[in-house]
Amino acid sequence: MVDGSVSSALTDLKARWGWFVAVGILMLVLGVIALGNLLLATVASVYFVGALMVAGAAVHLVHAVQVKGWSERLYWGVSGLLYFLAGLLAFSNPLLASAVLTLFMAAALVVSGGMRLWIGLRLRGHRGWGWIVAGGAVSALAGLVIMAGWPVNSLWVLGLFLAFDLVMQGWSLVAFGLMMRN
């Protein structure tokens, strides 16, 4: 039995099914555009990360003014300054920033894949442990492949990830919207 608030939320979602489909189609189009020019998509993703870092710098610097004690102010101030410099680097040299971000992403894939492999192997004998191992192996392998092609592939890897995410989100929103219509 569905309670009143969940039922009301579902009714509200069903009334807006067209918006989900429209946003999904827009994301699909943007994903296809990104697939068509992976370098441009990579630069766009680097600029987005740079903007987030500059915004994070502002938050850190405002916080530095508000905290008490010189050691805390120094920590938050230096942290904000480093965020700001990293954001400036992203805007002033997006190709270098894409190389750094690609290497970090590859390392994160290797580490997270290795952790999931380790966890999955520790769960051997439990139902579904093989899926965890398989997912970890695929992530670690993807990270190693990216590392093997670095730094040349940093011109397109971030753009490919952005394009793939836009396409997958687009499809899921279209499917969800159509499901809500029925």
C-alpha positions as CSV (number, residue, x, y, z in Angstrom):
1,M,0.0,0.0,0.0
2,V,1.3,3.4,-1.0
3,D,0.9,6.2,1.6
4,G,-0.6,9.6,0.7
5,S,2.6,11.6,0.3
6,V,4.3,9.0,-2.0
7,S,1.1,8.7,-4.0
8,S,0.9,12.5,-4.3
9,A,4.6,12.7,-5.4
10,L,3.9,10.0,-8.1
11,T,0.9,11.9,-9.3
12,D,3.0,15.1,-9.6
13,L,5.7,13.2,-11.5
14,K,3.2,11.7,-13.9
15,A,1.8,15.2,-14.6
16,R,5.3,16.3,-15.6
17,W,6.3,13.3,-17.7
18,G,6.9,15.5,-20.7
19,W,9.5,17.6,-19.0
20,F,11.5,14.5,-18.2
21,V,11.3,13.4,-21.9
22,A,12.3,17.0,-23.1
23,V,15.3,17.3,-20.7
24,G,16.3,13.7,-21.7
25,I,16.2,14.6,-25.4
26,L,18.2,17.8,-24.8
27,M,20.8,15.7,-22.9
28,L,20.9,13.2,-25.7
29,V,21.5,15.9,-28.2
30,L,24.3,17.5,-26.1
31,G,25.8,14.0,-25.6
32,V,25.9,13.5,-29.4
33,I,27.4,16.9,-29.9
34,A,30.1,16.1,-27.3
35,L,30.8,12.8,-29.1
36,G,31.2,14.7,-32.3
37,N,34.0,16.9,-30.8
38,L,35.6,15.2,-27.8
39,L,38.3,17.9,-27.6
40,L,35.7,20.6,-27.2
41,A,33.9,18.5,-24.6
42,T,37.1,17.9,-22.7
43,V,37.8,21.7,-22.6
44,A,34.2,22.3,-21.5
45,S,34.6,19.8,-18.7
46,V,37.9,21.4,-17.6
47,Y,36.3,24.9,-17.6
48,F,33.5,23.5,-15.5
49,V,35.9,22.0,-13.0
50,G,37.9,25.3,-13.0
51,A,34.7,27.3,-12.2
52,L,33.9,24.9,-9.3
53,M,37.4,25.4,-8.0
54,V,37.2,29.2,-8.2
55,A,33.8,29.0,-6.4
56,G,35.4,26.7,-3.8
57,A,38.2,29.2,-3.3
58,A,35.6,32.0,-2.6
59,V,34.0,29.8,0.0
60,H,37.3,29.0,1.7
61,L,38.4,32.6,1.7
62,V,35.1,33.8,3.2
63,H,35.4,31.1,5.8
64,A,39.0,32.2,6.5
65,V,37.8,35.6,7.5
66,Q,35.1,34.2,9.8
67,V,37.1,31.7,11.8
68,K,38.9,32.5,15.0
69,G,42.6,31.9,15.5
70,W,45.5,32.5,13.2
71,S,46.2,28.9,12.5
72,E,42.7,28.3,11.3
73,R,42.7,31.5,9.2
74,L,46.0,30.6,7.7
75,Y,44.8,27.0,6.8
76,W,41.5,28.2,5.2
77,G,43.2,31.2,3.5
78,V,46.0,29.0,2.0
79,S,43.5,26.4,1.0
80,G,41.4,29.0,-0.7
81,L,44.4,30.4,-2.5
82,L,45.4,27.0,-3.8
83,Y,41.9,26.4,-5.0
84,F,41.9,29.7,-6.8
85,L,45.3,29.0,-8.4
86,A,44.1,25.6,-9.6
87,G,41.0,27.2,-11.0
88,L,43.1,29.8,-12.8
89,L,45.3,27.0,-14.2
90,A,42.2,25.3,-15.6
91,F,41.2,28.5,-17.4
92,S,44.6,29.6,-18.5
93,N,45.9,26.2,-19.7
94,P,42.9,23.8,-20.2
95,L,45.1,21.2,-22.0
96,L,47.5,20.9,-19.1
97,A,44.6,20.8,-16.7
98,S,43.0,18.0,-18.8
99,A,46.2,16.0,-18.6
100,V,46.3,16.4,-14.8
101,L,42.6,15.5,-14.4
102,T,42.9,12.5,-16.8
103,L,45.9,11.1,-14.8
104,F,44.0,11.6,-11.5
105,M,40.9,10.0,-12.9
106,A,43.0,7.0,-14.2
107,A,44.6,6.6,-10.8
108,A,41.2,6.8,-9.1
109,L,39.8,4.1,-11.4
110,V,42.8,1.8,-10.6
111,V,42.5,2.3,-6.9
112,S,38.7,2.0,-6.7
113,G,38.8,-1.0,-9.0
114,G,41.5,-2.6,-6.9
115,M,39.5,-2.0,-3.7
116,R,36.4,-3.5,-5.3
117,L,38.4,-6.5,-6.4
118,W,39.8,-7.0,-2.9
119,I,36.3,-6.6,-1.3
120,G,34.7,-8.9,-3.9
121,L,37.3,-11.6,-3.3
122,R,36.8,-11.3,0.5
123,L,33.1,-11.9,-0.2
124,R,33.8,-15.1,-2.2
125,G,31.1,-17.6,-1.5
126,H,28.4,-15.0,-0.9
127,R,25.8,-14.4,-3.5
128,G,26.8,-11.8,-6.1
129,W,30.5,-11.6,-5.2
130,G,31.5,-12.2,-8.8
131,W,29.7,-9.1,-9.9
132,I,31.7,-7.0,-7.5
133,V,35.0,-8.6,-8.7
134,A,34.0,-8.1,-12.4
135,G,33.1,-4.5,-11.8
136,G,36.4,-3.9,-10.0
137,A,38.4,-5.6,-12.7
138,V,36.7,-3.5,-15.4
139,S,37.4,-0.2,-13.5
140,A,41.0,-1.1,-12.8
141,L,41.6,-2.2,-16.4
142,A,40.0,1.1,-17.6
143,G,42.3,3.1,-15.4
144,L,45.4,1.1,-16.6
145,V,44.4,1.6,-20.3
146,I,43.9,5.3,-19.7
147,M,47.3,5.5,-17.9
148,A,49.0,3.6,-20.8
149,G,47.7,6.2,-23.3
150,W,48.5,9.2,-21.1
151,P,49.1,12.1,-21.8
152,V,48.0,11.9,-25.4
153,N,44.6,10.6,-24.6
154,S,44.0,13.4,-22.1
155,L,42.8,15.4,-25.2
156,W,39.7,13.3,-25.5
157,V,39.1,11.0,-22.4
158,L,37.4,13.6,-20.3
159,G,35.2,14.6,-23.2
160,L,34.3,10.9,-23.8
161,F,33.3,10.5,-20.2
162,L,31.2,13.6,-20.4
163,A,29.5,12.5,-23.6
164,F,28.8,9.1,-22.3
165,D,27.3,10.5,-19.1
166,L,25.1,12.9,-21.1
167,V,23.8,10.1,-23.4
168,M,23.1,7.7,-20.5
169,Q,21.4,10.4,-18.4
170,G,19.4,11.4,-21.5
171,W,18.2,7.9,-22.2
172,S,17.3,7.3,-18.6
173,L,15.3,10.5,-18.4
174,V,13.5,9.7,-21.6
175,A,12.7,6.2,-20.4
176,F,11.6,7.5,-17.0
177,G,9.4,10.2,-18.6
178,L,7.7,7.6,-20.9
179,M,7.2,5.3,-18.0
180,M,5.5,8.0,-16.0
181,R,3.2,8.8,-19.0
182,N,1.9,5.2,-18.9
